[in-house]
Amino acid sequence: MLGLLLAVFLFNLLAFRLTNRFTKNQIIHIWLFTTALQVIFDTIIEFKYHAYWYFSKEPDMLGLVAHTVLIPPVNMLFLNWFPFKRKVMYKLIYIAVWTTGILLYEMITLLPEPWGYFHYGWWRLWHAAILDPILFLILVTFYNWIVKVEGTLVRN
């Protein structure tokens, strides 16, 4: 549990101190989209197929913390420095670096408590290595859409 609380504090502190790209509306969109996508995915993979779980195999309050306030600030940091105006190769390298970082972090979460809080069923690190870049691309696509929609809004 200590590892989760430390990570939540650190990621949120960094996200809200170091990001400067986003409007409040964009932060809300990033936060809600991330939470919704994670909850939908984890409802299937975690609770139905028991691929992995936080703390225990059953839904619990600490798992809810991991689902709602751990990943959104990480996504804010990822998007803040994403090279939107660079060539595709830079974007792919950026995603690869962030995927590597996320995988290293996931390895730390697998440590025994109090530092670790994540447990594998049949899930393995290579599953995350394949899925994480796809999730990053979905996030970038969603963010680009939100920015486009904001640009077309008629303000009163």
C-alpha positions as CSV (number, residue, x, y, z in Angstrom):
1,M,0.0,0.0,0.0
2,L,2.9,2.4,0.7
3,G,4.1,2.0,-2.9
4,L,0.7,3.0,-4.3
5,L,0.2,6.0,-2.0
6,L,3.7,7.2,-2.8
7,A,3.2,6.8,-6.5
8,V,-0.2,8.6,-6.4
9,F,1.3,11.5,-4.5
10,L,4.4,11.7,-6.7
11,F,2.7,11.3,-10.1
12,N,0.0,13.9,-9.2
13,L,2.6,16.3,-7.8
14,L,4.6,16.0,-11.0
15,A,1.6,16.2,-13.3
16,F,0.2,19.4,-11.7
17,R,3.6,21.1,-11.3
18,L,5.2,20.2,-14.6
19,T,2.4,20.3,-17.1
20,N,1.6,23.6,-18.8
21,R,0.0,22.6,-22.1
22,F,-3.5,21.9,-20.9
23,T,-6.6,23.9,-20.3
24,K,-8.7,22.9,-17.4
25,N,-11.2,21.3,-19.8
26,Q,-8.4,19.2,-21.3
27,I,-7.3,18.0,-17.9
28,I,-10.8,17.0,-17.1
29,H,-11.1,15.1,-20.4
30,I,-7.8,13.4,-20.0
31,W,-8.7,12.4,-16.4
32,L,-12.2,11.1,-17.2
33,F,-11.1,9.3,-20.4
34,T,-8.2,7.6,-18.7
35,T,-10.3,6.5,-15.7
36,A,-13.2,5.3,-18.0
37,L,-10.9,3.4,-20.3
38,Q,-9.0,1.8,-17.4
39,V,-12.1,0.8,-15.5
40,I,-13.7,-0.7,-18.6
41,F,-10.6,-2.6,-19.5
42,D,-9.9,-3.8,-16.0
43,T,-13.5,-4.8,-15.4
44,I,-13.0,-7.4,-18.2
45,I,-9.3,-8.3,-17.8
46,E,-9.0,-8.0,-14.0
47,F,-12.4,-9.1,-12.7
48,K,-13.7,-11.4,-15.4
49,Y,-10.5,-13.1,-16.5
50,H,-8.3,-12.6,-13.4
51,A,-5.3,-11.7,-15.5
52,Y,-4.0,-9.4,-12.8
53,W,-5.3,-7.5,-9.8
54,Y,-4.5,-4.8,-7.3
55,F,-4.2,-5.9,-3.7
56,S,-6.8,-8.7,-3.9
57,K,-8.8,-10.5,-6.6
58,E,-12.0,-8.8,-5.4
59,P,-12.9,-5.2,-6.0
60,D,-11.8,-3.1,-3.0
61,M,-11.3,0.6,-2.1
62,L,-7.5,0.5,-2.5
63,G,-7.9,-0.9,-6.0
64,L,-10.3,2.0,-6.7
65,V,-7.5,4.4,-5.9
66,A,-5.3,2.7,-8.4
67,H,-8.1,2.9,-11.0
68,T,-8.9,6.5,-10.5
69,V,-5.9,8.6,-9.4
70,L,-2.8,6.7,-10.4
71,I,-2.8,6.6,-14.2
72,P,-4.4,10.0,-15.2
73,P,-1.5,12.1,-14.0
74,V,0.9,9.8,-15.8
75,N,-1.1,10.4,-19.0
76,M,-0.9,14.1,-18.4
77,L,2.9,14.0,-18.2
78,F,3.0,11.8,-21.3
79,L,0.9,14.2,-23.3
80,N,2.5,17.3,-22.0
81,W,5.8,16.4,-23.7
82,F,4.5,14.4,-26.6
83,P,6.2,15.6,-29.9
84,F,3.0,16.4,-31.7
85,K,4.7,18.5,-34.4
86,R,7.7,16.2,-35.0
87,K,8.1,13.4,-37.5
88,V,6.6,10.0,-36.9
89,M,10.0,8.5,-36.0
90,Y,10.3,10.9,-33.0
91,K,6.8,10.0,-31.9
92,L,7.5,6.3,-32.1
93,I,10.7,6.7,-30.1
94,Y,8.9,8.8,-27.5
95,I,6.2,6.1,-27.1
96,A,8.9,3.4,-26.9
97,V,10.7,5.3,-24.1
98,W,7.5,5.9,-22.2
99,T,6.5,2.2,-22.6
100,T,9.9,1.2,-21.2
101,G,9.3,3.4,-18.2
102,I,5.8,2.1,-17.6
103,L,7.1,-1.5,-17.8
104,L,9.9,-0.7,-15.3
105,Y,7.3,0.8,-13.0
106,E,5.1,-2.2,-13.4
107,M,8.0,-4.4,-12.4
108,I,8.3,-2.3,-9.2
109,T,4.6,-2.7,-8.4
110,L,5.1,-6.5,-8.5
111,L,7.4,-6.3,-5.5
112,P,6.1,-7.6,-2.2
113,E,4.1,-5.2,0.1
114,P,4.5,-2.5,1.3
115,W,6.1,-1.4,-2.0
116,G,4.2,-3.6,-4.4
117,Y,0.5,-3.8,-4.8
118,F,0.0,-5.4,-8.2
119,H,-0.3,-9.1,-8.8
120,Y,-0.2,-11.3,-12.0
121,G,-2.6,-14.1,-12.7
122,W,-1.9,-15.3,-16.3
123,W,-0.8,-11.8,-17.3
124,R,2.9,-11.2,-18.1
125,L,5.0,-8.2,-18.7
126,W,5.1,-8.9,-22.4
127,H,1.3,-8.4,-22.6
128,A,1.8,-4.9,-21.2
129,A,4.7,-4.3,-23.6
130,I,2.4,-5.0,-26.5
131,L,-0.7,-3.2,-25.1
132,D,0.9,0.0,-23.7
133,P,1.9,1.5,-27.0
134,I,-1.6,0.9,-28.3
135,L,-3.1,2.6,-25.3
136,F,-0.7,5.5,-25.7
137,L,-1.8,5.9,-29.4
138,I,-5.5,5.8,-28.3
139,L,-4.7,8.5,-25.7
140,V,-3.0,10.7,-28.3
141,T,-5.8,10.3,-30.8
142,F,-8.4,11.2,-28.1
143,Y,-6.4,14.3,-27.0
144,N,-6.1,15.4,-30.6
145,W,-9.8,15.1,-31.0
146,I,-10.5,17.1,-27.9
147,V,-8.1,19.9,-29.1
148,K,-9.9,19.9,-32.4
149,V,-13.4,20.0,-30.8
150,E,-12.2,22.9,-28.5
151,G,-11.1,24.8,-31.5
152,T,-14.5,24.6,-33.2
153,L,-16.6,25.5,-30.2
154,V,-18.7,28.7,-30.5
155,R,-18.2,30.7,-27.4
156,N,-20.9,33.1,-26.1
